[in-house]
Amino acid sequence: MVLESSLLWEDAQSQVGYKVLYPTPQLDFGPSSETSLQAAISSCRSNSVPFRLLTPADVARHFSDAVLLPHDWIGVLSEGAGVLKPTKAVSMFQALAFRNGVVLKDNVKVTGITRSGPGGLLVVSTNSGKTFYGKKCVVTAGAWMKKLVKDVSGRDLPIQPLETTICYWKIKQGHEKDYSIDEGFPTFAAYGCPYIYGTPSLEYPGLIKVAVHGGRPCDPDNRLWIPDSELMDLLKTWVRDRFGGRVDPDGPVSTQSCIYSMTPDEDYVIDFLGGEFGKDVVIAGGFSGHGFKMGPVIGRVVADMLLHGEARGVEMDYFKLDRFDRNPRGNVKQFGEQVGLSSHNLSCQLE
């Protein structure tokens, strides 16, 4: 799916005539004993993904001391990653959809999905009072997926919304190029507790994104909208220690509230809703903080399911809801939980 998604991003960009995806290297790092990092290395080997194992000295040398690791950590450098400009990407797909006759209704909340009768049309009700009719329906309600599906079908999806904060940190004057995508700085992920990720300077010149890949459980209709102070303290320490004084560690200069839709195994839910809806309603959600980059191929899969009753070239058992009937934790993993942490029960310490 990753390869197909990359090709579909390229195809969409060629149709609109501008870029939203910028390729980068990927640098993963953490303690050499970290199980999840070792699992990532094993995954590279088993899938024939080229990579280089780096010592802390190698990392410092390769990135001109812009990244500093403790002596007992390792780095894993690979290709095939990238940074998306999300707002521009959404606009791109909307523009392509409009070319094909799509009508977008902003700020219209779906309140119900029913049938007009046995085998009849689907009826979508909204808070605007307007009703829509159709033979097929796709539900991609993000953090509201659990609520909507529960209201529509009575089915309780194993999806937990988490409120998280995206943080942008000021690169100190004279070091802007050190962390620029144009100079080859990578996307990166630090394995351990907490799991921290980031991207090079691109959308906001002079700023680098560094954030915790996790958050606190929330009600998407009643979230706090403020950064978690304990996680911010962890990030300040991390930025100070990892970037050698080249990034201001006093706090992010810009933050954005965001909601993850977490499943127990951090894998997607893409399935037919079933019941009275049979194969006429497809649900796609629970993307667990790593779905946006796969958006094009997810769209292709969902379209296949609606048009043909199945998806071509994808092992769909991995995404079906009944995996949670077999195991409440879902798909068995080789790595530990990375995202589902709350700052209120963190027991880890940053080095």
C-alpha positions in Angstrom: 0.0 0.0 0.0 2.9 2.4 0.7 4.3 2.1 -2.8 0.9 2.5 -4.4 0.1 5.5 -2.3 3.4 7.1 -3.4 2.5 6.6 -7.0 -1.0 8.0 -6.5 0.4 11.1 -4.8 2.6 11.6 -7.9 -0.3 11.1 -10.2 -2.5 13.6 -8.4 0.4 16.2 -8.3 0.9 15.8 -12.1 -2.9 16.4 -12.7 -3.0 19.7 -10.7 0.5 20.9 -11.7 2.0 21.5 -8.2 3.8 19.7 -5.4 2.4 18.7 -2.0 4.7 15.8 -1.2 8.5 16.4 -0.7 10.7 13.3 -0.5 13.1 13.0 2.4 15.4 10.4 4.1 14.0 8.9 7.3 16.1 8.7 10.5 14.9 6.4 13.3 16.8 6.3 16.5 16.7 5.2 20.1 18.3 2.9 22.6 19.9 -0.1 20.9 17.9 -2.4 23.2 14.5 -0.8 22.3 12.3 -3.6 21.0 10.2 -1.4 18.7 13.3 -0.1 17.0 14.7 -3.6 16.5 11.4 -4.6 15.0 11.6 -1.7 12.6 15.1 -2.9 11.5 13.7 -6.4 11.1 10.9 -5.1 9.0 13.4 -3.3 6.7 15.3 -6.5 6.2 12.3 -8.7 5.6 10.8 -6.2 3.1 14.2 -5.6 1.4 14.1 -1.9 2.3 17.7 -0.5 2.0 18.9 1.1 5.3 22.1 2.0 7.1 22.8 1.3 10.8 24.5 4.3 12.4 26.4 4.9 15.6 25.9 8.2 17.5 29.2 9.4 16.0 27.9 8.4 12.5 24.7 10.4 13.0 26.5 13.5 14.3 28.9 13.3 11.3 26.2 12.7 8.7 24.1 15.6 9.9 26.9 18.0 10.9 26.2 17.7 14.6 22.6 18.8 14.1 21.4 15.6 15.8 23.2 14.2 18.9 22.5 10.8 20.4 23.5 9.2 23.7 26.3 6.7 23.5 24.0 3.6 23.8 21.6 4.7 21.1 21.7 3.7 17.4 20.4 5.3 14.2 18.6 3.8 11.3 18.8 5.8 8.0 16.6 4.8 5.1 15.0 6.4 2.1 11.4 6.6 0.9 10.0 9.0 3.5 8.6 12.5 2.8 6.8 15.5 4.1 3.3 16.6 3.0 1.9 20.1 3.0 -1.5 19.0 4.4 -3.7 22.0 3.7 -2.4 22.2 0.2 -2.9 18.4 -0.2 -6.5 18.6 0.9 -7.1 21.5 -1.5 -5.5 19.4 -4.3 -7.8 16.5 -3.8 -10.9 18.7 -3.5 -9.9 20.4 -6.8 -9.6 17.0 -8.5 -13.0 15.9 -7.0 -14.7 19.0 -8.3 -13.5 18.2 -11.8 -15.5 15.0 -11.5 -18.7 16.5 -10.3 -18.3 16.3 -6.5 -20.3 18.8 -4.5 -18.8 19.7 -1.1 -21.0 20.7 1.8 -18.9 22.5 4.5 -20.0 22.5 8.1 -22.9 20.1 7.6 -23.0 17.5 10.3 -24.4 14.0 9.4 -26.9 13.0 12.0 -28.2 9.7 10.7 -28.0 7.1 7.9 -31.1 4.9 7.3 -32.7 2.9 4.5 -35.9 4.1 2.8 -37.1 0.5 2.9 -35.8 -3.1 2.5 -33.2 -2.9 -0.3 -34.1 0.7 -0.8 -32.0 3.9 -1.1 -29.7 5.1 1.7 -31.0 8.2 3.4 -28.4 10.6 4.9 -29.8 13.1 7.4 -28.0 16.3 8.4 -28.2 19.0 11.0 -29.0 21.5 8.2 -32.3 19.8 7.6 -31.2 18.7 4.1 -31.4 15.0 3.3 -29.3 13.1 0.7 -30.2 9.9 -1.1 -28.0 7.3 -2.7 -27.2 3.7 -3.4 -23.9 3.7 -1.6 -22.3 5.6 1.3 -18.8 6.0 2.7 -18.4 7.0 6.4 -15.0 8.7 7.0 -15.9 10.7 10.1 -12.4 10.8 11.8 -12.6 11.3 15.5 -16.4 11.3 15.3 -16.5 7.8 13.7 -17.3 6.0 16.9 -20.2 8.3 17.8 -21.8 8.3 14.3 -21.5 4.5 13.7 -23.0 3.9 17.2 -25.9 6.2 16.5 -26.5 4.6 13.0 -26.1 0.9 13.7 -25.7 0.4 17.4 -22.2 -1.0 16.8 -19.5 0.0 19.2 -16.3 0.6 17.3 -13.0 0.1 19.2 -11.8 3.6 18.4 -10.6 6.1 21.0 -10.0 9.7 20.1 -6.8 11.2 21.6 -6.1 14.9 21.7 -2.5 15.7 20.8 -0.5 18.8 20.0 1.6 19.5 17.0 4.6 21.7 18.0 6.8 24.0 15.9 10.2 25.1 17.4 12.3 28.0 16.5 15.6 27.2 14.8 18.3 29.5 16.1 19.7 32.1 13.8 22.5 30.8 11.6 21.4 27.2 11.8 18.3 27.3 9.6 20.0 25.3 6.8 21.0 22.6 9.3 17.3 21.5 9.6 16.1 22.4 6.1 14.5 19.8 3.8 16.4 21.4 1.0 19.7 20.5 2.7 18.7 16.9 3.2 17.6 17.0 6.8 15.3 13.9 7.4 12.0 13.2 8.9 12.7 11.4 12.1 11.4 9.3 14.9 12.8 8.6 18.4 11.7 5.2 19.7 11.0 4.7 23.4 8.9 6.3 26.0 7.6 8.7 24.8 7.7 8.2 21.1 8.7 11.5 19.5 8.7 12.4 15.9 9.4 15.4 13.6 9.9 16.8 10.2 12.4 19.2 8.7 11.8 22.8 8.1 9.5 23.2 5.1 6.0 24.7 5.5 7.1 27.3 8.1 10.7 28.5 7.3 12.9 28.7 10.3 10.7 26.3 12.3 11.1 22.5 12.9 8.2 20.2 13.9 8.8 18.1 16.9 5.9 16.4 18.8 4.9 13.5 20.9 3.2 10.8 19.0 0.4 10.4 21.5 -2.0 12.2 23.7 -4.9 12.1 26.2 -8.3 10.5 25.6 -10.9 13.1 24.7 -14.4 13.7 23.6 -14.0 15.3 20.1 -17.0 17.6 20.9 -15.5 18.7 24.2 -11.7 18.8 24.1 -9.4 21.1 26.0 -7.6 22.7 23.0 -4.5 23.4 25.1 -1.1 21.6 25.1 -0.5 19.1 27.9 2.0 20.8 30.2 3.8 17.6 31.2 4.4 16.5 27.6 5.6 20.0 26.8 8.2 19.7 29.6 9.4 16.4 28.2 9.7 17.9 24.7 11.7 20.9 26.0 14.2 18.5 27.5 14.3 16.4 24.4 14.9 19.4 22.0 17.6 20.7 24.3 19.4 17.3 24.4 19.0 16.1 20.8 19.7 19.3 18.8 22.9 20.5 20.4 21.7 24.0 21.2 20.7 24.9 17.6 17.0 24.8 18.3 15.4 27.0 21.0 14.3 24.6 23.8 12.3 27.1 25.8 9.0 26.0 24.2 7.3 25.8 20.8 6.5 29.1 19.1 3.4 27.6 17.4 1.1 24.8 18.4 -1.9 23.1 16.8 -4.4 20.9 18.5 -5.0 17.7 16.7 -7.1 14.5 17.3 -5.9 10.9 16.6 -8.5 8.2 16.2 -6.8 5.2 17.9 -7.5 1.5 17.5 -6.1 -1.0 20.0 -3.5 -2.2 17.4 -3.0 1.2 15.8 -4.1 -0.3 12.4 -6.9 1.1 10.3 -10.6 0.0 10.2 -11.8 -0.3 6.6 -14.8 -2.6 6.3 -18.4 -2.9 5.3 -20.8 -1.8 8.0 -22.9 -4.8 7.4 -26.3 -5.5 9.1 -29.2 -3.8 7.3 -26.7 -1.9 5.2 -24.9 -5.0 3.8 -22.1 -3.9 1.5 -23.7 -0.5 0.7 -22.0 1.4 3.5 -18.2 1.4 3.9 -16.6 2.7 7.0 -12.9 3.9 7.0 -11.3 5.3 10.2 -9.2 4.6 13.2 -6.2 5.8 11.3 -4.2 6.1 14.5 -2.1 9.1 13.6 -0.6 7.6 10.4 -3.4 7.6 7.9 -3.0 10.9 6.0 0.0 9.8 3.9 -2.0 6.7 2.8 -5.1 8.7 1.8 -4.9 8.1 -1.9 -4.6 4.4 -1.7 -7.3 4.2 1.0 -9.6 6.2 -1.3 -8.9 3.7 -4.1 -9.6 0.7 -1.8 -12.9 2.2 -0.6 -14.0 2.9 -4.2 -13.2 -0.7 -5.1 -15.3 -1.9 -2.2 -18.3 0.2 -3.2 -18.1 -0.6 -6.9 -17.0 -4.2 -6.9 -17.7 -5.5 -3.4 -14.0 -6.1 -2.7 -10.6 -4.3 -2.9 -8.0 -5.3 -5.4 -4.4 -6.1 -4.3 -4.9 -5.5 -0.6 -5.1 -8.1 2.2 -8.3 -6.7 3.8 -8.4 -9.1 6.7 -5.8 -6.9 8.3 -8.3 -4.0 8.4 -11.6 -5.8 9.1 -13.6 -5.2 12.3 -13.9 -8.9 13.1 -10.2 -9.0 14.0 -11.2 -7.5 17.4 -13.7 -10.4 17.9 -10.7 -12.8 17.6 -8.4 -10.7 19.8 -9.5 -7.5 21.6 -6.1 -6.1 20.9 -6.5 -6.7 17.2 -3.5 -7.6 15.0 -0.5 -9.1 16.8 2.5 -6.8 16.7 6.2 -7.2 17.1 6.6 -3.8 18.6 5.2 -2.1 21.7 2.5 0.5 22.0 3.8 3.8 20.7 0.8 6.2 20.6 -1.6 5.4 23.3 0.0 7.2 26.1 -1.3 9.8 28.5 1.0 12.3 30.1 -0.8 11.6 33.4 0.6 8.0 33.6 4.0 8.5 32.0 6.7 6.7 33.9 9.5 7.1 31.5 12.4 9.5 31.8 14.2 11.2 28.9 18.0 10.7 28.8 
